[in-house]
């Protein structure tokens, strides 16, 4: 027997809203797919390397379109200045980190394969940053032919922070330890006790909260 129960206006509105939401999502996905394809096509090697090396998808989305041709001279100048600031920042961070090693150098130093170094980076046992079209490794995180003690715990505490910002945090002198002139990496090289280590990890986590 066919039901003749009336359909409530509320049920009709709900169905319409769901259908509308699905349509908006589909259209938004189509638009974003086109935008990302255009951004990747226009991206420089540096931008592609930054995207691939990013641990944060939001950061990857933010930097993806930076090489798309600007629409005005003002946009072009803003992009040029932004790139210069980024280049200066990275140069400063590389100097603070004692220079940058490539993967083969790190592999030889630690006595493992280059593939093992990449796995260590993914597991946050060592820090690697996008540097041009490759990943480089800050020298200051190594001592006596190995990563500094407890580095993994500190890198995990820093979470999804951009790797270049992690270098800045790891190479900034912190107060509350000794005379306040030591960086986190220098503190780790000193093989801190458990109480100091807990404070160091808590400090790293607080920076990213």
For each residue, the residues with C-beta under 8 A, 3 or more apart:
1:
2:
3:
4:
5:
6:
7: 11 12
8: 11 12
9: 12 13
10: 13 14
11: 7 8 14 15
12: 7 8 9 15 16
13: 9 10 16 17
14: 10 11 17 18
15: 11 12 18 19
16: 12 13 19 20
17: 13 14 20 21
18: 14 15 21 22
19: 15 16 22 23
20: 16 17 23 24
21: 17 18 24 25
22: 18 19 25 26
23: 19 20 26 27
24: 20 21 27 28
25: 21 22 28 29
26: 22 23 29 30
27: 23 24 30 31
28: 24 25 31 32
29: 25 26 32 33
30: 26 27 33 34
31: 27 28 34 35
32: 28 29 35 36
33: 29 30 36 37
34: 30 31 37 38
35: 31 32 38 39 65
36: 32 33 39 40 64
37: 33 34 40 41
38: 34 35 41 42 65 68
39: 35 36 42 43 64 65 67 68
40: 36 37 43 48 64
41: 37 38
42: 38 39 65 67 68 69
43: 39 40 47 48 51 64 66 67
44: 47 48 67
45: 48 49 132 133
46: 49 50 130 132 133
47: 43 44 50 51 63 64 66 67
48: 40 43 44 45 51 52 133
49: 45 46 52 53 130 131 132 133 134 135
50: 46 47 53 54 60 63 130
51: 43 47 48 54 60 63 64
52: 48 49 130
53: 49 50 128 129 130 135 163
54: 50 51 57 59 60 63 130 162 163
55: 59 160 161 162 163
56: 59 60 160 161 162
57: 54 60 61
58: 61 62
59: 54 55 56 62 63 162
60: 50 51 54 56 57 63 64
61: 57 58 64
62: 58 59
63: 47 50 51 54 59 60 66
64: 36 39 40 43 47 51 60 61
65: 35 38 39 42 68
66: 43 47 63 79 82
67: 39 42 43 44 47
68: 38 39 42 65
69: 42
70: 73 75 76 78 79
71: 75
72: 75 76
73: 70 76 77
74: 77 78
75: 70 71 72 78 79
76: 70 72 73 79 80
77: 73 74 80 81
78: 70 74 75 81 82
79: 66 70 75 76 82 83
80: 76 77 83 84
81: 77 78 84 85
82: 66 78 79 85 86
83: 79 80 86 87
84: 80 81 87 88
85: 81 82 88 89
86: 82 83 89 90
87: 83 84 90 91
88: 84 85 91 92
89: 85 86 92 93 164
90: 86 87 93 94 131 164
91: 87 88 94 95
92: 88 89 95 96
93: 89 90 96 97 138 164 167 168 171
94: 90 91 97 99 100 136 138
95: 91 92 98 99
96: 92 93 140 167 168 171
97: 93 94 100 138 139 140 141 167 170 171
98: 95 138 139 140
99: 94 95 138 139
100: 94 97 129 131 136 137 138 139
101: 105 106 109 136 137 138 139 142
102: 105 106 134 136 137
103: 106 107 114 117 118 128 134 135 137
104: 107 108 114
105: 101 102 108 109 137
106: 101 102 103 109 110 117 126 137 142
107: 103 104 110 112 113 114 116 117
108: 104 105 111
109: 101 105 106 142 145
110: 106 107 116 117 145 146 147
111: 108 145
112: 107 116 117 120
113: 107 116 117
114: 103 104 107 117 118
115: 118 119
116: 107 110 112 113 119 120
117: 103 106 107 110 112 113 114 120 121 126 137
118: 103 114 115 121 122 135
119: 115 116 122 123
120: 112 116 117 123 125 126 147
121: 117 118 124 125 126 127 128 135 137
122: 118 119
123: 119 120 152
124: 121 127 152 155 156
125: 120 121 147 151 152 155
126: 106 117 120 121 137 141 147 151
127: 121 124 137 138 141 151 155 163 166 167 170
128: 53 103 121 135 136 137 163
129: 53 100 135 136 137 138 163 164 166 167
130: 46 49 50 52 53 54 134 135 163
131: 49 90 100 134 135 136
132: 45 46 49
133: 45 46 48 49
134: 49 102 103 130 131
135: 49 53 103 118 121 128 129 130 131
136: 94 100 101 102 128 129 131
137: 100 101 102 103 105 106 117 121 126 127 128 129 141 142
138: 93 94 97 98 99 100 101 127 129 141 167 170 171
139: 97 98 99 100 101 142
140: 96 97 98 170 171 183 185
141: 97 126 127 137 138 147 148 151 170 185
142: 101 106 109 137 139 145 146 147 148
143: 146 148 189
144:
145: 109 110 111 142
146: 110 142 143
147: 110 120 125 126 141 142 151 152
148: 141 142 143 151 185 188 189
149: 188 189 191
150: 153 154 188 192 197 200 201
151: 125 126 127 141 147 148 154 155 188
152: 123 124 125 147 155 156
153: 150 156 157 197 201
154: 150 151 157 158 170 184 188 200 201 204
155: 124 125 127 151 152 158 166
156: 124 152 153 159
157: 153 154 201 202 204 205 208
158: 154 155 161 166 169 204 205 207 208
159: 156 205 208
160: 55 56 208
161: 55 56 158 165 166 169 207 208
162: 54 55 56 59 165 166
163: 53 54 55 127 128 129 130 166 167
164: 89 90 93 129 167 168
165: 161 162 168 169
166: 127 129 155 158 161 162 163 169 170
167: 93 96 97 127 129 138 163 164 170 171
168: 93 96 164 165 171 172
169: 158 161 165 166 172 184 204 207
170: 97 127 138 140 141 154 166 167 183 184 185
171: 93 96 97 138 140 167 168 183 184 185
172: 168 169 183 184
173: 180 181 182 183
174: 177 180 182 183 184 187 203
175: 180
176: 180 199 203
177: 174 180 182 187 196 199 200
178: 181 182
179: 182
180: 173 174 175 176 177
181: 173 178
182: 173 174 177 178 179 186 187 190
183: 140 170 171 172 173 174 186 187
184: 154 169 170 171 172 174 187 188 200 203 204
185: 140 141 148 170 171 188 189
186: 182 183 189 190
187: 174 177 182 183 184 190 192 196 200
188: 148 149 150 151 154 184 185 191 192 200
189: 143 148 149 185 186
190: 182 186 187
191: 149 188
192: 150 187 188 196 197 200
193: 196 197
194: 197 198
195: 198 199
196: 177 187 192 193 199 200
197: 150 153 192 193 194 200 201
198: 194 195 201 202
199: 176 177 195 196 202 203
200: 150 154 177 184 187 188 192 196 197 203 204
201: 150 153 154 157 197 198 204 205
202: 157 198 199 205 206
203: 174 176 184 199 200 206 207
204: 154 157 158 169 184 200 201 207 208
205: 157 158 159 201 202 208 209
206: 202 203 209
207: 158 161 169 203 204
208: 157 158 159 160 161 204 205
209: 205 206
